[in-house]
Amino acid sequence: MSGTSKTTPVWIPYENACLPIVGVVLAGGRSRRFNGADKSLEILAGRPLIQRVLDKARSQVDELIISTNGDPSSFSEITTAVVVVDDMTGHQGPLAGLAACLSWLAEERPEVRWIATFPVDGPFFPGHLVASLSAEALPKGVPAFAASGGRVHPVFGLWPIGIEPELRRYLVNSKRSSLVDFIKSQDGIEVAFAERSPDPFFNINTEVDLSRAEALCRESERGV
């Protein structure tokens, strides 16, 4: 693991409390539709994709960590964020990464009660993502996740630390590791975000998607 990267704590408009929220960039996918390459390290408009996600998420959380099931040293030249490696056998997707990060936080950051998740292949998420999820989730103490344009985006979520035991039981007992199924089992809240261009939840699965994202970055920089 590398060192930590700290920012100013995030003020959440709930009971005027300043709650530390840790952001987790989920970078453990197998990139099967990306010719097996690690897409988190692919260059998007001059910067590694993971760096774009880290930079955008930084202002929304108190600290950022990275979840991976690969070599943690692959990010050492990009960021000083802590890298947490999945601790479960097999490839169980983002939920396995979430479980590993919950365990790490319980040990290393016991004061933290909530974590926000950002997929490494979704660089256009809203700047108010965490604040909007928090407004719904914190009063009820349950997970919240994004939705837009009639679609749900559960990888963009906010999670209470206390779900770890149930999450690990789910991963052991479930035949498939489904974010949607697990969130439903926890009475998760769907938070709607306005549709806009570019799609704030556009995700990069293929090289064609990467080319499209490159064009969207250029349009944004030109103010199109």
C-alpha positions as CSV (number, residue, x, y, z in Angstrom):
1,M,0.0,0.0,0.0
2,S,1.1,3.6,-0.6
3,G,0.4,6.7,1.5
4,T,-2.9,8.5,2.0
5,S,-4.3,11.5,0.2
6,K,-6.3,13.8,2.4
7,T,-8.6,16.7,1.5
8,T,-10.9,19.0,3.5
9,P,-13.8,17.0,5.2
10,V,-17.1,17.0,3.3
11,W,-19.9,19.1,4.8
12,I,-23.1,17.2,4.6
13,P,-26.3,19.2,5.1
14,Y,-27.8,16.8,7.6
15,E,-28.1,18.0,11.2
16,N,-25.2,20.4,10.3
17,A,-22.7,17.6,10.9
18,C,-19.3,17.3,9.3
19,L,-19.1,13.6,8.6
20,P,-15.9,12.0,7.2
21,I,-16.8,10.1,4.0
22,V,-14.1,8.0,2.3
23,G,-14.4,7.5,-1.5
24,V,-13.5,4.2,-3.1
25,V,-12.5,4.1,-6.8
26,L,-13.5,0.6,-7.9
27,A,-10.7,-0.5,-10.3
28,G,-10.9,-4.3,-10.1
29,G,-12.7,-5.2,-13.3
30,R,-11.2,-7.7,-15.8
31,S,-11.7,-5.4,-18.8
32,R,-13.0,-8.4,-20.9
33,R,-14.4,-6.0,-23.5
34,F,-11.2,-4.0,-23.6
35,N,-9.0,-6.7,-25.1
36,G,-7.9,-7.6,-21.6
37,A,-5.9,-4.4,-21.0
38,D,-6.2,-2.6,-17.7
39,K,-8.6,0.2,-18.8
40,S,-8.0,2.1,-15.6
41,L,-4.6,3.0,-17.0
42,E,-5.7,3.9,-20.5
43,I,-5.2,7.5,-21.5
44,L,-8.3,9.7,-21.8
45,A,-7.6,13.2,-23.1
46,G,-4.0,13.2,-21.9
47,R,-4.5,11.7,-18.5
48,P,-4.9,8.1,-17.2
49,L,-8.6,7.3,-16.8
50,I,-8.2,6.5,-13.1
51,Q,-6.5,9.9,-12.5
52,R,-9.5,11.7,-14.1
53,V,-11.9,9.8,-11.7
54,L,-9.7,10.4,-8.7
55,D,-9.4,14.1,-9.5
56,K,-13.1,14.5,-10.0
57,A,-14.0,12.6,-6.8
58,R,-11.5,14.3,-4.6
59,S,-13.6,17.4,-3.8
60,Q,-16.6,15.2,-2.8
61,V,-15.0,13.1,-0.1
62,D,-12.6,13.3,2.9
63,E,-10.1,10.7,1.6
64,L,-9.8,8.5,-1.5
65,I,-8.7,4.9,-1.7
66,I,-8.5,2.5,-4.7
67,S,-9.9,-1.0,-4.8
68,T,-8.3,-3.5,-7.2
69,N,-7.8,-7.3,-7.7
70,G,-4.5,-6.7,-9.5
71,D,-1.1,-5.4,-8.8
72,P,-1.4,-2.4,-6.5
73,S,2.0,-1.0,-7.6
74,S,0.5,-0.3,-11.1
75,F,-1.0,3.0,-9.7
76,S,2.1,4.1,-7.8
77,E,3.2,6.7,-10.4
78,I,-0.3,8.1,-10.7
79,T,-1.5,8.6,-7.1
80,T,-0.5,8.3,-3.5
81,A,-3.9,7.0,-2.5
82,V,-4.0,3.8,-0.5
83,V,-4.7,0.7,-2.7
84,V,-6.7,-2.1,-1.2
85,V,-6.6,-5.5,-2.8
86,D,-9.7,-7.8,-2.9
87,D,-9.4,-10.5,-0.2
88,M,-12.0,-13.0,-1.5
89,T,-11.3,-15.9,-3.8
90,G,-12.5,-15.8,-7.4
91,H,-13.7,-12.7,-9.2
92,Q,-16.8,-11.5,-7.5
93,G,-16.9,-8.0,-9.0
94,P,-17.3,-4.6,-7.3
95,L,-19.0,-6.1,-4.2
96,A,-15.8,-8.0,-3.4
97,G,-13.8,-4.7,-3.7
98,L,-16.4,-3.0,-1.5
99,A,-16.1,-5.7,1.2
100,A,-12.3,-5.5,1.2
101,C,-12.4,-1.7,1.6
102,L,-14.9,-1.9,4.4
103,S,-12.6,-4.3,6.3
104,W,-9.6,-2.0,5.7
105,L,-11.5,1.0,6.9
106,A,-12.7,-0.7,10.0
107,E,-9.1,-1.4,10.9
108,E,-7.4,1.8,9.7
109,R,-10.2,4.5,9.8
110,P,-12.5,3.4,12.6
111,E,-14.0,6.9,12.8
112,V,-15.5,6.6,9.2
113,R,-19.1,5.5,9.0
114,W,-19.8,6.0,5.2
115,I,-18.1,5.3,2.0
116,A,-18.9,6.4,-1.5
117,T,-18.1,4.3,-4.6
118,F,-17.0,5.5,-8.0
119,P,-16.3,3.1,-10.9
120,V,-13.0,3.7,-12.6
121,D,-14.7,3.6,-16.0
122,G,-17.2,6.4,-15.3
123,P,-15.4,9.8,-15.5
124,F,-18.4,12.1,-16.1
125,F,-20.3,11.7,-12.8
126,P,-21.9,14.8,-11.2
127,G,-20.0,17.1,-9.0
128,H,-22.8,16.9,-6.4
129,L,-23.0,13.1,-6.5
130,V,-22.0,12.4,-2.9
131,A,-23.9,15.3,-1.4
132,S,-27.1,14.2,-3.2
133,L,-26.8,10.6,-2.1
134,S,-26.0,11.7,1.4
135,A,-29.1,13.8,1.7
136,E,-31.2,10.6,1.1
137,A,-29.1,8.0,2.8
138,L,-27.8,9.5,6.0
139,P,-31.2,10.2,7.7
140,K,-32.3,6.6,7.1
141,G,-29.0,4.8,7.6
142,V,-29.3,2.7,4.4
143,P,-27.3,2.7,1.1
144,A,-28.2,5.0,-1.7
145,F,-27.4,4.8,-5.4
146,A,-27.7,6.9,-8.5
147,A,-30.3,6.6,-11.3
148,S,-30.8,8.6,-14.5
149,G,-32.8,8.4,-17.6
150,G,-34.8,5.3,-16.5
151,R,-31.6,3.4,-15.6
152,V,-30.0,2.6,-12.3
153,H,-26.3,3.0,-11.6
154,P,-25.6,1.1,-8.4
155,V,-21.8,1.3,-8.7
156,F,-22.2,5.1,-8.0
157,G,-23.3,4.5,-4.4
158,L,-23.1,5.6,-0.8
159,W,-22.7,2.8,1.8
160,P,-22.9,2.6,5.6
161,I,-19.9,0.8,7.1
162,G,-22.1,-1.5,9.1
163,I,-23.2,-3.5,6.1
164,E,-19.9,-5.4,5.9
165,P,-21.1,-8.6,7.8
166,E,-24.2,-8.9,5.6
167,L,-22.2,-8.2,2.5
168,R,-19.7,-10.9,3.2
169,R,-22.5,-13.4,3.9
170,Y,-24.2,-12.4,0.7
171,L,-20.9,-13.0,-1.3
172,V,-20.4,-16.4,0.3
173,N,-24.0,-17.6,-0.2
174,S,-25.1,-15.9,-3.4
175,K,-24.7,-17.6,-6.8
176,R,-24.0,-14.3,-8.4
177,S,-22.5,-11.1,-7.0
178,S,-25.2,-8.5,-8.0
179,L,-25.0,-5.0,-6.8
180,V,-28.6,-4.4,-7.5
181,D,-29.7,-7.5,-5.6
182,F,-27.6,-6.7,-2.6
183,I,-28.8,-3.1,-2.5
184,K,-32.4,-4.2,-2.6
185,S,-31.8,-6.6,0.3
186,Q,-30.5,-3.5,2.3
187,D,-33.5,-1.3,1.4
188,G,-31.3,0.9,-0.7
189,I,-32.6,4.2,-1.9
190,E,-32.6,5.2,-5.6
191,V,-31.6,8.8,-6.1
192,A,-32.6,10.4,-9.4
193,F,-30.2,12.7,-11.2
194,A,-31.2,14.9,-14.1
195,E,-30.3,13.8,-17.6
196,R,-27.8,16.0,-19.4
197,S,-25.1,15.8,-22.1
198,P,-22.7,14.2,-21.8
199,D,-24.5,11.4,-19.8
200,P,-23.1,11.8,-16.3
201,F,-23.1,8.0,-15.9
202,F,-21.6,7.1,-19.3
203,N,-19.2,4.2,-18.7
204,I,-16.3,3.1,-20.8
205,N,-16.4,-0.6,-21.5
206,T,-14.8,-0.9,-24.9
207,E,-12.2,0.9,-27.0
208,V,-15.1,2.5,-29.0
209,D,-16.5,3.9,-25.7
210,L,-13.0,5.3,-25.0
211,S,-13.0,7.1,-28.3
212,R,-16.5,8.5,-27.6
213,A,-15.3,9.7,-24.1
214,E,-12.3,11.3,-25.8
215,A,-14.7,13.3,-28.0
216,L,-16.9,14.2,-25.1
217,C,-13.8,15.6,-23.2
218,R,-12.8,17.7,-26.2
219,E,-16.4,19.0,-26.5
220,S,-16.5,19.9,-22.8
221,E,-13.1,21.7,-23.0
222,R,-14.4,23.8,-26.0
223,G,-17.6,24.5,-24.1
224,V,-19.7,22.8,-26.7
